[in-house]
Amino acid sequence: MDEDRFNMSLRRFLKEVGVTSQQAIESFVRESGLHGDGKLKMKMVLTAEGTALRHVIEGEIDLG
């Protein structure tokens, strides 16, 4: 495996995930009228088609 090529591809994918996820969350919060001191409980599930990969990240986003 070419480590440099793998790392560049991985970083490109993660950048797209981060940017598009942030845009989706911001749009949802605006359109839903959510605001104030509440929190948005989040869950991200990462899978890879055809593999056993399943990585779950849970957290909260402060809407204040």
N, CA, C and O of each residue as an XYZ file, in Angstrom:
256
protein
N       0.847     -1.177      0.000
C       0.000      0.000      0.000
C       0.892      1.241      0.000
O       1.883      1.310      0.727
N       0.529      2.201     -0.814
C       1.240      3.473     -0.882
C       0.679      4.374      0.224
O      -0.425      4.904      0.096
N       1.438      4.544      1.304
C       0.976      5.301      2.474
C       0.598      6.743      2.139
O      -0.419      7.243      2.620
N       1.396      7.405      1.329
C       1.111      8.800      0.978
C      -0.207      8.914      0.213
O      -1.035      9.781      0.492
N      -0.373      8.030     -0.741
C      -1.600      8.046     -1.547
C      -2.822      7.755     -0.669
O      -3.853      8.416     -0.793
N      -2.698      6.757      0.219
C      -3.773      6.405      1.132
C      -4.117      7.592      2.040
O      -5.288      7.942      2.188
N      -3.104      8.206      2.641
C      -3.341      9.337      3.543
C      -4.005     10.512      2.840
O      -4.899     11.143      3.404
N      -3.589     10.810      1.634
C      -4.192     11.919      0.878
C      -5.655     11.621      0.573
O      -6.507     12.501      0.697
N      -5.950     10.387      0.175
C      -7.317      9.997     -0.138
C      -8.182     10.029      1.117
O      -9.318     10.501      1.082
N      -7.649      9.532      2.210
C      -8.371      9.541      3.477
C      -8.659     10.960      3.933
O      -9.785     11.257      4.333
N      -7.686     11.827      3.884
C      -7.876     13.223      4.287
C      -8.903     13.926      3.402
O      -9.711     14.711      3.899
N      -8.880     13.657      2.118
C      -9.844     14.244      1.194
C     -11.266     13.811      1.568
O     -12.188     14.626      1.600
N     -11.425     12.511      1.850
C     -12.733     11.987      2.247
C     -13.194     12.610      3.557
O     -14.339     13.051      3.661
N     -12.317     12.652      4.561
C     -12.695     13.204      5.860
C     -13.018     14.695      5.783
O     -13.894     15.176      6.501
N     -12.325     15.421      4.925
C     -12.629     16.837      4.739
C     -14.031     16.997      4.164
O     -14.793     17.851      4.618
N     -14.374     16.187      3.176
C     -15.710     16.241      2.582
C     -16.776     15.883      3.610
O     -17.821     16.531      3.675
N     -16.516     14.852      4.414
C     -17.457     14.461      5.458
C     -17.660     15.609      6.437
O     -18.796     15.936      6.781
N     -16.583     16.217      6.885
C     -16.662     17.301      7.861
C     -17.407     18.507      7.332
O     -18.295     19.036      8.001
N     -17.053     18.944      6.142
C     -17.664     20.139      5.555
C     -19.143     19.912      5.257
O     -19.976     20.749      5.605
N     -19.477     18.800      4.621
C     -20.873     18.566      4.261
C     -21.731     18.274      5.484
O     -22.910     18.627      5.511
N     -21.151     17.630      6.500
C     -21.899     17.376      7.730
C     -22.202     18.679      8.454
O     -23.316     18.874      8.941
N     -21.230     19.562      8.527
C     -21.451     20.856      9.173
C     -22.536     21.636      8.439
O     -23.405     22.230      9.077
N     -22.499     21.643      7.127
C     -23.513     22.350      6.343
C     -24.896     21.763      6.588
O     -25.867     22.506      6.730
N     -24.994     20.446      6.639
C     -26.286     19.789      6.868
C     -26.834     20.111      8.247
O     -28.030     20.362      8.394
N     -25.979     20.109      9.257
C     -26.422     20.413     10.623
C     -26.857     21.874     10.723
O     -27.910     22.167     11.289
N     -26.066     22.782     10.186
C     -26.417     24.210     10.226
C     -27.743     24.458      9.526
O     -28.588     25.190     10.041
N     -27.933     23.862      8.369
C     -29.173     24.030      7.615
C     -30.352     23.482      8.402
O     -31.399     24.125      8.471
N     -30.199     22.305      8.996
C     -31.268     21.699      9.783
C     -31.641     22.582     10.968
O     -32.822     22.804     11.234
N     -30.642     23.082     11.673
C     -30.903     23.915     12.847
C     -31.643     25.193     12.436
O     -32.605     25.583     13.097
N     -31.213     25.838     11.368
C     -31.894     27.063     10.893
C     -33.328     26.783     10.468
O     -34.251     27.489     10.875
N     -33.513     25.752      9.650
C     -34.844     25.437      9.119
C     -35.802     24.942     10.200
O     -37.015     25.116     10.084
N     -35.262     24.330     11.242
C     -36.098     23.801     12.318
C     -36.412     24.850     13.370
O     -37.247     24.628     14.247
N     -35.750     25.980     13.284
C     -35.985     27.040     14.256
C     -35.436     26.709     15.637
O     -35.871     27.285     16.634
N     -34.489     25.792     15.700
C     -33.892     25.441     16.987
C     -32.949     26.559     17.417
O     -32.174     27.079     16.614
N     -33.025     26.911     18.669
C     -32.119     27.926     19.200
C     -32.203     27.924     20.719
O     -32.911     27.109     21.311
N     -31.498     28.814     21.324
C     -31.567     28.947     22.771
C     -30.492     28.148     23.474
O     -29.404     27.914     22.946
N     -30.831     27.741     24.676
C     -29.850     27.068     25.517
C     -29.890     25.555     25.378
O     -29.251     24.846     26.155
N     -30.622     25.058     24.412
C     -30.741     23.613     24.251
C     -29.506     22.976     23.652
O     -28.541     23.640     23.274
N     -29.580     21.674     23.583
C     -28.490     20.901     22.982
C     -29.078     19.947     21.962
O     -30.196     19.456     22.120
N     -28.332     19.699     20.942
C     -28.730     18.768     19.898
C     -27.889     17.510     20.076
O     -26.674     17.534     19.882
N     -28.542     16.412     20.445
C     -27.813     15.157     20.630
C     -27.538     14.558     19.257
O     -28.448     14.384     18.447
N     -26.280     14.247     19.011
C     -25.855     13.780     17.699
C     -25.291     12.370     17.782
O     -24.792     11.933     18.819
N     -25.386     11.673     16.654
C     -24.795     10.344     16.526
C     -24.327     10.186     15.084
O     -25.098     10.381     14.145
N     -23.073      9.836     14.924
C     -22.506      9.617     13.600
C     -22.084      8.158     13.522
O     -21.374      7.663     14.398
N     -22.518      7.473     12.479
C     -22.158      6.072     12.297
C     -21.361      5.954     10.998
O     -21.841      6.314      9.923
N     -20.147      5.449     11.120
C     -19.263      5.273      9.975
C     -19.222      3.800      9.606
O     -18.917      2.951     10.443
N     -19.526      3.504      8.363
C     -19.450      2.139      7.868
C     -18.704      2.143      6.538
O     -18.574      3.178      5.884
N     -18.227      0.988      6.158
C     -17.583      0.825      4.853
C     -18.247     -0.367      4.173
O     -18.209     -1.492      4.673
N     -18.841     -0.100      3.046
C     -19.577     -1.134      2.320
C     -18.726     -2.383      2.116
O     -17.567     -2.309      1.707
N     -19.325     -3.518      2.409
C     -18.654     -4.790      2.192
C     -17.645     -5.160      3.265
O     -16.900     -6.126      3.103
N     -17.608     -4.401      4.369
C     -16.680     -4.703      5.461
C     -17.437     -4.728      6.787
O     -18.622     -4.400      6.846
N     -16.746     -5.116      7.832
C     -17.336     -5.147      9.177
C     -17.127     -3.828      9.916
O     -17.458     -3.731     11.097
N     -16.586     -2.816      9.247
C     -16.329     -1.537      9.911
C     -17.634     -0.890     10.354
O     -18.548     -0.690      9.554
N     -17.705     -0.566     11.639
C     -18.831      0.174     12.201
C     -18.282      0.975     13.369
O     -17.976      0.420     14.424
N     -18.158      2.275     13.177
C     -17.596      3.173     14.186
C     -18.661      4.195     14.539
O     -19.168      4.896     13.663
N     -19.006      4.285     15.829
C     -20.077      5.174     16.278
C     -19.483      6.273     17.145
O     -18.692      6.014     18.052
N     -19.882      7.514     16.846
C     -19.474      8.666     17.637
C     -20.752      9.363     18.090
O     -21.620      9.675     17.275
N     -20.861      9.607     19.397
C     -22.022     10.300     19.938
C     -21.547     11.541     20.675
O     -20.475     11.546     21.280
N     -22.351     12.587     20.620
C     -22.009     13.822     21.312
C     -23.166     14.792     21.273
O     -24.263     14.468     20.818
N     -22.898     15.985     21.758
C     -23.923     17.032     21.797
C     -23.370     18.308     21.179
O     -22.181     18.612     21.269
N     -24.274     19.037     20.552
C     -23.936     20.358     20.021
C     -24.749     21.365     20.814
O     -25.974     21.268     20.877
N     -24.083     22.315     21.410
C     -24.721     23.350     22.204
C     -25.339     24.378     21.275
O     -24.640     24.966     20.450
N     -26.634     24.601     21.395
C     -27.336     25.537     20.508
C     -27.325     26.969     21.028
O     -27.870     27.866     20.385
N     -26.716     27.187     22.175
C     -26.675     28.521     22.795
C     -25.724     29.399     22.134
O     -25.569     30.553     22.533
